[in-house]
Amino acid sequence: MFEHFGIKDAFVAIWKYKIRIIVVAVLFAIVIVGMMSLISVKQKPQALGGGVVQTEQEILLYKKQLDFYLDYSGSDTALSSKTLATMYLNSLSKADCHQYIANYVLERMSKEEIIQRLDATFTPDSITSSFFYQYIRHTIDTTGQAISLWSQSLDEEYSALILEAYKSWFDKLNSAENSQVKMVIMSETKEVVNIPPLVEETLAEKVQLSVEKVGILAFVGALFVGMIVAMGLMLFNPTLNRKNDYENIGIEVLGQIEIPKGV
Amino acid sequence: MVRMTKKERRIQEAGYAVNAILSKAKKSDCKIIGLTSCLGLEREIQWLCEKCNIRSKEKGFNIVVKELKSVINYAEALEEAKNCDAIVMVERYAITTYKMVEKMKEYLDREELKLLGVVSVQ
């Protein structure tokens, strides 16, 4: 197979099929560009937390945020604002925190009211102690000290209550440290987060590539594949491409002629 | 050095090919030469055949060049080839495959026909 195929033969193959390669590459690029521009797919719905999923309708989420740091005034060198922040945030996922939050919220808002406010379809029995954890989010800054805690849901009062519950939990933890830890609040904000409705987007928008880039990529890709196919054809069905090829199989080349067209 | 035009070069190369066929036929003591091709190339074979016969007459060689269809594709061409003393192939670079040439050689060997060589067509 390889005895009749070399680098020069590869180039002969590409040159021999050049028109076909280019035509196929152009057609392929046109088809791909057409598909990417004309075929539309629905956006994938985002999960927004708290059982809320993006739909074809616009959704308003009510967000309440608290930014603070923990100021330690004690003498224990093992404790600092940074270590306390880590400890406090780790406590949020513990069972006793879940129970505390559940007690706090349910004293002020019944399960039925929660279901109504959140416009939810679940039953009161599904509101367990860990239910409220899905409504709280937190981040910590690069210094490891400043904490941002926020809650967002479909109901403004519910979001506020959740945040208030977790703030109360932090106050409880502070009191356990003999009041040597103080929560220093930097800001309290509220905002309405507008979640746009699901729309149909073209394949090009989905992959975030312009139609021109898609066309160029498709054309170059098809060119490359075309060249490989041409070389493959030459490899599996090699032709005699030059005088040496005939002489190597014992046939003398007597000469070469070029007959003009029309003769 | 005088530069030749493309037409002049073409005419010169054709002349070389015709001379090569006739001189090879004369050396091999062949009187009837068949021109055939794996690819058909009937127009090219007809043109070459005419030029060879004209040159042969001009030079006073007693050599006749005959056009044949593709020996590997037509049984009657193979029958006609048996009446020739030798065969010259007319082929195109990058089109004629090794398989075609091997088949041609096999047919010629089987009928004990001499292959003088090949003329390439551009």
Interface residues (C-beta under 8 A of the other chain):
Chain A: H4 V12 W15 K16 N237 P238 T239 L240 N241 R242 K243 Y246 I249 I251 E252 V253 L254 G255 Q256 I257 E258 I259 P260 V263
Chain B: K7 R10 E13 A14 Y16 A17 V18 N19 A20 I21 K24 R43 E44 W47 L48 V88 M89 E91 Y93 A94 I95 T96 T97 Y98 K99 V101 K105 L115 L116 G117 V118 V119 S120 V121 Q122
